[in-house]
């Protein structure tokens, strides 16, 4: 990739020359509508499933958290999995998921520049946090003992990856997108990614609370068990 005085692409820095870039043939609103429609269907489906298939009744907060993990599973496995596999071909590809990434790259061009950090981070996210997110849903529905441990591990991984994602771009001087743009910077880059700080952060606190409570119950039983042995 070399420089050009008059770029024929929408990406930043503006001096990038992307010879194999093919503009999306789907309007932006089609791409976004498709993404949020699928996410909405997953939320509704998981909400209904969590009310009918759970071994024990789940509260509103728990059912909403399972909806979140179902959407995470889809985004990590399908969308980020696509990026992990086809990141080198995105610029010239017109598959709908490639167009989705080309649209998102208007807020962070690292996704069409074969950036090493982005590729490694998204690959880990796709192949670890994707399957584990779905396991979290199953674990809570089946009341598996590992459910809060899984929730903690996945949420910690999401927060850690997101912190690195923001910090690496900060250290690069926010050069991979138009700083302050209402859609590309504030919605794509800031808002969407902040969801993976706020919601996993709440779930980390939830896991810590539940695991600490379980440990306190176990600790309280230990003296009684010893007294019976004596």
C-alpha positions as a Markdown table, in Angstrom:
| # | Residue | x | y | z |
|---|---|---|---|---|
| 1 | Unk | 0.0 | 0.0 | 0.0 |
| 2 | Unk | 1.5 | 3.3 | -1.1 |
| 3 | Unk | 0.4 | 6.9 | -1.0 |
| 4 | Unk | -1.8 | 8.9 | -3.3 |
| 5 | Unk | -2.6 | 12.5 | -3.5 |
| 6 | Unk | -6.2 | 11.9 | -4.5 |
| 7 | Unk | -7.6 | 8.8 | -2.7 |
| 8 | Unk | -10.5 | 7.0 | -4.3 |
| 9 | Unk | -11.6 | 5.4 | -1.0 |
| 10 | Unk | -13.3 | 6.6 | 2.2 |
| 11 | Unk | -10.6 | 5.4 | 4.6 |
| 12 | Unk | -8.1 | 7.2 | 6.9 |
| 13 | Unk | -5.3 | 8.2 | 6.8 |
| 14 | Unk | -6.4 | 9.9 | 3.5 |
| 15 | Unk | -3.0 | 9.4 | 1.9 |
| 16 | Unk | -3.5 | 5.6 | 1.7 |
| 17 | Unk | -3.5 | 4.1 | -1.7 |
| 18 | Unk | -5.7 | 1.0 | -1.9 |
| 19 | Unk | -5.5 | -0.3 | -5.5 |
| 20 | Unk | -7.7 | -3.3 | -4.9 |
| 21 | Unk | -10.5 | -1.4 | -3.2 |
| 22 | Unk | -14.1 | -2.1 | -4.5 |
| 23 | Unk | -16.8 | 0.1 | -3.1 |
| 24 | Unk | -19.7 | -1.6 | -1.4 |
| 25 | Unk | -22.8 | -2.1 | -3.6 |
| 26 | Unk | -25.1 | -2.3 | -0.5 |
| 27 | Unk | -26.3 | 0.9 | 1.1 |
| 28 | Unk | -25.0 | 1.6 | 4.6 |
| 29 | Unk | -28.5 | 1.3 | 6.0 |
| 30 | Unk | -29.0 | -2.1 | 4.4 |
| 31 | Unk | -25.9 | -3.4 | 6.1 |
| 32 | Unk | -26.7 | -1.9 | 9.5 |
| 33 | Unk | -30.3 | -3.0 | 9.3 |
| 34 | Unk | -29.2 | -6.6 | 8.5 |
| 35 | Unk | -26.8 | -6.6 | 11.5 |
| 36 | Unk | -29.3 | -5.3 | 14.0 |
| 37 | Unk | -32.2 | -7.3 | 12.7 |
| 38 | Unk | -30.2 | -10.6 | 13.2 |
| 39 | Unk | -29.1 | -9.4 | 16.6 |
| 40 | Unk | -32.8 | -8.6 | 17.5 |
| 41 | Unk | -34.0 | -12.0 | 16.4 |
| 42 | Unk | -31.3 | -13.6 | 18.6 |
| 43 | Unk | -32.3 | -11.5 | 21.6 |
| 44 | Unk | -36.0 | -12.4 | 21.2 |
| 45 | Unk | -35.3 | -16.1 | 20.6 |
| 46 | Unk | -32.9 | -16.3 | 23.6 |
| 47 | Unk | -35.4 | -14.4 | 25.8 |
| 48 | Unk | -38.1 | -16.9 | 24.9 |
| 49 | Unk | -35.8 | -19.9 | 25.3 |
| 50 | Unk | -34.6 | -18.8 | 28.7 |
| 51 | Unk | -38.1 | -18.7 | 29.9 |
| 52 | Unk | -39.0 | -22.1 | 28.7 |
| 53 | Unk | -35.9 | -24.3 | 28.5 |
| 54 | Unk | -34.2 | -23.3 | 31.8 |
| 55 | Unk | -33.9 | -26.1 | 34.4 |
| 56 | Unk | -34.9 | -23.5 | 37.1 |
| 57 | Unk | -36.7 | -20.2 | 36.6 |
| 58 | Unk | -34.3 | -17.3 | 35.7 |
| 59 | Unk | -34.8 | -13.7 | 36.7 |
| 60 | Unk | -35.0 | -10.8 | 34.3 |
| 61 | Unk | -31.4 | -9.8 | 34.7 |
| 62 | Unk | -30.2 | -13.3 | 34.1 |
| 63 | Unk | -32.3 | -13.8 | 31.0 |
| 64 | Unk | -31.1 | -10.4 | 29.6 |
| 65 | Unk | -27.5 | -11.5 | 30.3 |
| 66 | Unk | -28.1 | -14.7 | 28.3 |
| 67 | Unk | -29.5 | -12.6 | 25.4 |
| 68 | Unk | -26.2 | -10.6 | 25.5 |
| 69 | Unk | -24.1 | -13.8 | 25.4 |
| 70 | Unk | -26.2 | -15.2 | 22.5 |
| 71 | Unk | -25.5 | -12.0 | 20.5 |
| 72 | Unk | -21.8 | -12.2 | 21.5 |
| 73 | Unk | -21.7 | -15.7 | 20.2 |
| 74 | Unk | -23.0 | -14.7 | 16.9 |
| 75 | Unk | -20.8 | -11.6 | 16.5 |
| 76 | Unk | -17.7 | -13.4 | 17.7 |
| 77 | Unk | -18.1 | -16.6 | 15.7 |
| 78 | Unk | -19.7 | -15.4 | 12.5 |
| 79 | Unk | -18.7 | -11.7 | 12.0 |
| 80 | Unk | -15.3 | -11.7 | 13.7 |
| 81 | Unk | -14.7 | -15.3 | 12.5 |
| 82 | Unk | -15.2 | -14.0 | 8.9 |
| 83 | Unk | -12.7 | -11.3 | 9.5 |
| 84 | Unk | -10.2 | -13.8 | 10.9 |
| 85 | Unk | -10.5 | -16.0 | 7.8 |
| 86 | Unk | -10.8 | -13.4 | 5.1 |
| 87 | Unk | -9.1 | -10.2 | 6.4 |
| 88 | Unk | -6.6 | -10.2 | 3.4 |
| 89 | Unk | -9.4 | -10.2 | 0.8 |
| 90 | Unk | -11.9 | -7.7 | 2.3 |
| 91 | Unk | -11.1 | -4.7 | 0.2 |
| 92 | Unk | -12.0 | -6.4 | -3.1 |
| 93 | Unk | -14.8 | -8.7 | -1.9 |
| 94 | Unk | -18.5 | -8.1 | -2.1 |
| 95 | Unk | -19.8 | -10.8 | 0.2 |
| 96 | Unk | -22.2 | -9.2 | 2.7 |
| 97 | Unk | -19.9 | -9.8 | 5.7 |
| 98 | Unk | -17.0 | -8.3 | 3.8 |
| 99 | Unk | -19.1 | -5.3 | 3.0 |
| 100 | Unk | -19.9 | -5.1 | 6.7 |
| 101 | Unk | -16.3 | -4.9 | 7.6 |
| 102 | Unk | -15.5 | -2.4 | 4.8 |
| 103 | Unk | -18.3 | -0.2 | 6.2 |
| 104 | Unk | -16.9 | -0.5 | 9.8 |
| 105 | Unk | -13.4 | 0.2 | 8.6 |
| 106 | Unk | -14.5 | 3.7 | 7.8 |
| 107 | Unk | -14.2 | 4.2 | 11.6 |
| 108 | Unk | -11.1 | 2.1 | 12.0 |
| 109 | Unk | -9.1 | 1.4 | 8.8 |
| 110 | Unk | -6.9 | -1.2 | 10.6 |
| 111 | Unk | -9.5 | -3.7 | 9.6 |
| 112 | Unk | -8.6 | -3.3 | 5.9 |
| 113 | Unk | -4.8 | -2.8 | 6.4 |
| 114 | Unk | -3.9 | -6.3 | 7.7 |
| 115 | Unk | -3.0 | -4.8 | 11.0 |
| 116 | Unk | -1.3 | -7.5 | 13.1 |
| 117 | Unk | -2.9 | -6.6 | 16.4 |
| 118 | Unk | -6.4 | -6.5 | 15.0 |
| 119 | Unk | -6.0 | -9.8 | 13.2 |
| 120 | Unk | -4.6 | -11.5 | 16.4 |
| 121 | Unk | -7.2 | -9.9 | 18.7 |
| 122 | Unk | -10.2 | -10.8 | 16.4 |
| 123 | Unk | -8.9 | -14.4 | 15.9 |
| 124 | Unk | -8.7 | -15.0 | 19.6 |
| 125 | Unk | -12.1 | -13.4 | 20.1 |
| 126 | Unk | -13.7 | -15.5 | 17.4 |
| 127 | Unk | -12.3 | -18.9 | 18.4 |
| 128 | Unk | -12.3 | -18.5 | 22.2 |
| 129 | Unk | -14.9 | -16.1 | 23.3 |
| 130 | Unk | -17.4 | -17.1 | 20.5 |
| 131 | Unk | -17.8 | -20.8 | 21.5 |
| 132 | Unk | -17.5 | -19.9 | 25.2 |
| 133 | Unk | -20.3 | -17.3 | 24.9 |
| 134 | Unk | -22.6 | -20.0 | 23.7 |
| 135 | Unk | -21.5 | -22.3 | 26.4 |
| 136 | Unk | -22.4 | -19.6 | 29.0 |
| 137 | Unk | -26.0 | -19.7 | 27.6 |
| 138 | Unk | -26.2 | -23.5 | 27.8 |
| 139 | Unk | -24.5 | -23.5 | 31.3 |
| 140 | Unk | -27.2 | -21.2 | 32.7 |
| 141 | Unk | -30.0 | -23.0 | 31.1 |
| 142 | Unk | -28.8 | -26.3 | 32.4 |
| 143 | Unk | -27.7 | -24.9 | 35.8 |
| 144 | Unk | -24.1 | -26.1 | 35.3 |
| 145 | Unk | -21.7 | -25.5 | 38.2 |
| 146 | Unk | -19.2 | -23.8 | 35.9 |
| 147 | Unk | -21.7 | -21.1 | 34.7 |
| 148 | Unk | -20.3 | -18.2 | 36.7 |
| 149 | Unk | -16.7 | -19.2 | 36.1 |
| 150 | Unk | -17.4 | -19.2 | 32.4 |
| 151 | Unk | -19.2 | -15.8 | 32.6 |
| 152 | Unk | -16.2 | -14.4 | 34.4 |
| 153 | Unk | -13.6 | -15.8 | 32.0 |
| 154 | Unk | -15.5 | -14.6 | 28.8 |
| 155 | Unk | -16.3 | -11.2 | 30.2 |
| 156 | Unk | -12.7 | -10.6 | 31.4 |
| 157 | Unk | -11.4 | -11.6 | 28.0 |
| 158 | Unk | -13.8 | -9.2 | 26.3 |
| 159 | Unk | -12.8 | -6.3 | 28.5 |
| 160 | Unk | -9.1 | -7.0 | 28.1 |
| 161 | Unk | -9.3 | -7.2 | 24.4 |
| 162 | Unk | -11.4 | -4.0 | 24.2 |
| 163 | Unk | -9.0 | -2.1 | 26.4 |
| 164 | Unk | -6.1 | -3.0 | 24.2 |
| 165 | Unk | -8.2 | -2.1 | 21.1 |
| 166 | Unk | -8.8 | 1.4 | 22.4 |
| 167 | Unk | -5.3 | 2.0 | 23.8 |
| 168 | Unk | -3.5 | 0.9 | 20.7 |
| 169 | Unk | -5.5 | 3.3 | 18.6 |
| 170 | Unk | -5.0 | 6.0 | 21.1 |
| 171 | Unk | -1.3 | 5.5 | 21.0 |
| 172 | Unk | -1.5 | 5.7 | 17.2 |
| 173 | Unk | -3.2 | 9.1 | 17.5 |
| 174 | Unk | -6.6 | 8.0 | 16.3 |
| 175 | Unk | -5.2 | 8.1 | 12.7 |
| 176 | Unk | -7.3 | 5.3 | 11.3 |
| 177 | Unk | -10.6 | 7.1 | 11.3 |
| 178 | Unk | -12.1 | 10.6 | 11.0 |
| 179 | Unk | -11.9 | 11.9 | 14.6 |
| 180 | Unk | -15.2 | 13.2 | 15.8 |
| 181 | Unk | -17.3 | 11.9 | 12.9 |
| 182 | Unk | -20.8 | 11.3 | 14.3 |
| 183 | Unk | -21.3 | 7.9 | 12.6 |
| 184 | Unk | -17.8 | 6.5 | 12.0 |
| 185 | Unk | -16.1 | 7.7 | 15.1 |
| 186 | Unk | -18.7 | 8.1 | 17.8 |
| 187 | Unk | -21.1 | 5.3 | 16.8 |
| 188 | Unk | -18.9 | 2.7 | 15.1 |
| 189 | Unk | -15.6 | 3.2 | 17.0 |
| 190 | Unk | -16.7 | 4.5 | 20.4 |
| 191 | Unk | -20.3 | 3.4 | 21.1 |
| 192 | Unk | -20.3 | -0.1 | 19.7 |
| 193 | Unk | -17.0 | -1.0 | 21.2 |
| 194 | Unk | -17.8 | 0.6 | 24.6 |
| 195 | Unk | -20.6 | -2.0 | 24.9 |
| 196 | Unk | -17.9 | -4.6 | 25.4 |
| 197 | Unk | -16.5 | -2.6 | 28.3 |
| 198 | Unk | -19.7 | -1.7 | 30.1 |
| 199 | Unk | -21.8 | -4.9 | 29.9 |
| 200 | Unk | -18.9 | -7.3 | 30.5 |
| 201 | Unk | -17.8 | -5.1 | 33.4 |
| 202 | Unk | -21.2 | -5.5 | 35.0 |
| 203 | Unk | -21.1 | -9.3 | 34.4 |
| 204 | Unk | -17.6 | -9.5 | 36.0 |
| 205 | Unk | -19.0 | -7.8 | 39.1 |
| 206 | Unk | -22.0 | -10.2 | 39.0 |
| 207 | Unk | -19.7 | -13.2 | 38.7 |
| 208 | Unk | -17.4 | -12.0 | 41.6 |
| 209 | Unk | -20.5 | -11.5 | 43.8 |
| 210 | Unk | -21.9 | -15.0 | 43.1 |
| 211 | Unk | -18.5 | -16.8 | 43.4 |
| 212 | Unk | -17.7 | -15.0 | 46.6 |
| 213 | Unk | -21.1 | -15.9 | 48.1 |
| 214 | Unk | -20.6 | -19.5 | 47.2 |
| 215 | Unk | -17.1 | -19.5 | 48.8 |
| 216 | Unk | -18.5 | -17.9 | 51.9 |
| 217 | Unk | -21.1 | -20.7 | 52.2 |
| 218 | Unk | -18.4 | -23.3 | 51.7 |
| 219 | Unk | -16.2 | -21.6 | 54.3 |
| 220 | Unk | -19.1 | -21.5 | 56.8 |
| 221 | Unk | -19.6 | -25.3 | 56.4 |
| 222 | Unk | -16.0 | -26.2 | 57.0 |
| 223 | Unk | -15.9 | -25.6 | 60.8 |
| 224 | Unk | -19.1 | -27.6 | 61.2 |
| 225 | Unk | -17.6 | -30.5 | 59.3 |
| 226 | Unk | -14.5 | -30.5 | 61.5 |
| 227 | Unk | -16.6 | -30.4 | 64.7 |
| 228 | Unk | -18.5 | -33.4 | 63.6 |
| 229 | Unk | -15.3 | -35.3 | 62.9 |
| 230 | Unk | -14.0 | -34.5 | 66.3 |
